[in-house]
Amino acid sequence: MPAFPEDLRKPADEALARTATDPCGPAPNWVEAEYAEQWQAVLARLRAVLVPPPTTSASDAARPARRAR
């Protein structure tokens, strides 16, 4: 995948989120009901690429895990 400018990641993610939830948008009007779940999954994958989960730093990785009591 080509490099995506950092300053565009958040606006692109927000646009995809609005597209997926807009009652007048593509979800109810452009996507056939039988493909809606697949379409939502594709949007989720795109959003994951745009805003990747936070990475752990080297100092976080070196800390021992806390035990639940």
N, C-alpha and C positions, 0 to 999 in steps of 0.2 A: 504494500500500500504506500502511496506517495506520502511524503512528509506533510503534515497538516499544521498550518501556523498556530502557535499556541494562543494567540489573541483571538482566534476564531473558534476555538474549541467550545467555550462556554456558550456563545450565542448560537452555534450550530446545535448543540445539545438542547438548549431551550426551545429552539424552533422545532426540533423533532418531538419534544415533549408536548408542545402545543398542538402539533399536527396529530399526534396520537390521541389526544383528549378533546379536541375541538368538536362539539356536537354538530357543527356545520361543515366540518372538514372532511378529509378523505375517508376516515374510518367508516362512517355510516353511508357516505355517498359514492365512494369510488371503489371500495374494497367489497367484494362479494362476501356474504356472510360465511360461506364455507372456507374462505381464505383468510378471514380476520385474525385467527389465532397465529397463523404462519406469518402474516404481515406484522403483527405485534412482536413476534420473536425476532424478525429481521430488524425492526426498529430498536429493540433492546440490544442486539449485537452492535448495531451502528453506534448507539449511545455509549456502549462499553468501550468502543475504540476511541471515541471523542474524549471521554472523561474517564481515563483508566483509574482503577482504585489506587489509593495512596500506597506508595511503596514504603517498606520498612527501611529505616536507616541502619547503618552498620552498628551504631550504638544500641539501637533497639534489638537487633539480632543478637548482640552479645549479652544482653540481660537475660537472666534465668526467668522462665515463665512463673507467674504467680499461681499458687495452688488455691483452689476453692476450698473453703472450710465447711 
